[in-house]
Amino acid sequence: METKLKDEYKSSRIMYIIEAALEYFIAIAVGTVYLAKITSEIGIPDNITGILTSFVSLGCGFQVIALFLAHKKPVKRWVTIFHVISQLLFSAMYFVPLLPISRAGQTVLLICSLLLAQILHNAINSPKINWCMSLVDEDKRGRFTANKEIVSLLGGMVFSFALGQIMDSFSKSGKITTGFLLCGVMLLFLTALHTLTLVFTKEKPSEQTKKLNIKEIFGLFKNKTILKVVCVFVLWNVASYITTSYMGAYQVNDLGFSPVFASVVIIIGSLVRATISRPVGKFADRFSFCKMLYFCFGIEVLAFLTASLITPANGKYMYIIYYVLYCIGCAGTNSAIINLIYDYVDFDKRTSALALVNTASGFAGFFATLAVSPLVKHIQENKNKLFGIEIYAQQLLALCSAVIVAGIIVYLLLVISKLKKHE
């Protein structure tokens, strides 16, 4: 019977891998450097660009919506519809600079498109993951998520380089709006392909999930195991977003990176991450995802310490070192949310727990980014000086991130490692 199930869902697992890759391509096109390119074109300052970049985290906060939708079966139908709408909004961002309206109007449209797209995308993220991961054997989750990530990373390298070439060539020729148009059309095509992967992914029959009321939803916060896991990713999102949200603008406006060079950096990081993802996944399957995170967060501490040393004088090589280290750490941290939930939470609470973890950590990442925005603005207005010392805002934020991640490692050792795994 087990063999029959594996054969029955094999093609759907392949579709899931392709779906994740296409989703990753779209995320690349609307994140960090490329978002900064759009905001720069319509005159949005760095501190606001950082906040817009952190909309990824704010969107995660709206995964709480999944708690009200999880009972709706089949999941496939409404997940697909929400995905199509969100990705059309992402595509629309590239058309905003082409509109014959004021800069203020373009800014409002860009913010609305990005925010609504992130909200819709995240509202269905937990149910979609639970749907697709239910097709994977319990003892192969680490290797499967590693393989899925490797495909996304390798494909993302090619996509990022092509996107960088397009933006760079049109920018140099003074036809950046044509580049935006071409990129927007490309995202519409990716949206169509992504939709097909969802259509051809099967949904495993499951018992009807009971609709939760408000009292039951908030009652989930009383689950001590879930709360302890939430703390890990709240702290990680705070550490990650206060630095990475401002790195796109730092690359474009201070370090002077071209879109092509930025894409080369992404390729280097992706190659390293693709190489290490499967060994990290195997280690997690064998020893635990908690032990895997000791290594991954240790590397992230080194990454942020390196980022604190980046200046325009050493920008190119120091940024590459930082990004490679960051990618090595992300080989485990990106899949850890799903897998820690699967390790420590009962089957019938996984979708809800995943939504709650992403909701709490998502809001934490966004509001942390919002909180440091005045500091970024203050340092830049004072010609990159703080208390008379010459420093870039991103350097100080990276140092803060390193301290927070070091604290997460201590928390893992003292708290998470003591939890009893779900059998």
C-alpha positions, 0 to 999 in steps of 0.5 A: 500500500505504501509503494502505491501511495508513493507512485500515486503522488510522485508526479505531484511531488515533482510539480511541487518542486517546480512550483517552488522554483517558479515562486522563487523566481517571482520573489527574486524579481520583486525583492531587494535590488530589483525592488530598489531599482523600481523605488529609485526610479520613482523617487522613493528614499532608502529608509522607505525602500527598506520598509517596503522590502520588509513587506515580505515579513509583514505579509507573513503576519497575515498567515493568521488568515489561514486559520479561518480558511484551513477547514475549506476543502479542497484546499487546492481550489482556493489556494490556486485562485489566491496565488494567481491574484497575488502574482498578478499584483507582483507583476503589476509593480513593474508597470507602475513606473510606466504609468503617466501619473504623478510620483505620489500616485506611482508611490501609492500604487506600488505600495498597495500592489506590493502589500496586497500581493504579500497579504494574499500570498501569505494567507494561503502559504501555510495551507499550501505547504501542508497540502504539498508536504503531505505528499512527502514521507515523514522520514524524507522531509529533510532531503526532499526540502533540500532537493526542492531548494536546490532546484529553486537555487539553480534555476534562480541563478539563471533567472537572476542573471538574465533579469540583471542583464535586462535591467543593466542593458536598458538602464545603460541605454537610458531605456529603463522603462522598456526594461520594466515593461519586459520584466513585467511581461516575464512575470506574467508568463511565470504566473501562468506557468506557476498556476499550471503546476498547482493545477497538476498537483494532486491533493491527498484525501483527508478528513474534513477539518473543523472550522475554528472559532475565535476562542479556539484560535487564540487558545492555540497560543496557550500551547507551550510547545508552539510558543517556544518554537515561535520565539525562535523565528520571531527573533530570527525575523527581527535579526534578519529583516533589520539588516537585509531590508536595507541591503538592497538600497545599500547595494544600489545607492552606496556600494554602487552595484550594477544589476548584473553584479548584484545578480552575480553575487546571488549566483555565487551565493546560490551555488554555495547554498545548493551545494550545502543544502542536501548535506544539511538536510541529511544531517537534520533527518539523522540528528534533528532540525534543532541540532542543524540550527546550531550550525546554521545560526552560528554561520549567520552570526559570522555573516552579520559580523562580516556585513558590519564591516562592509563599506564602499571601499571594500564593498564588492569582495566583503559583500560577497563574503557576507552573502555567501555566509548568509546563504550557507546559514539559510540552507537550514533556516529556511526549511527549519520553520516547517520542520520544527513544527513537524518535529514537535507539533501533533499532526492535526495542529500543524497548519494552525501552528505553522500559520501562528509561527509565521504570523508572529515572526512576520509581524515582528520582522516588519515592525522591527524594520519599521522601528530602525527606519528613523535610525537609518534616516538619522545616520544618512541625514548626518552624512553617515555619522553617529555620535561623530563616528563615521558609519553606515546605518547598515553596518550598525544594523548588521552588528545588532543582528549578529548579537540577536542571532547569538542569543537564538543559539543560546535559546536553542540549547537551553529551551528547544533542545529540551522539547519532546519530539512528536512521535 
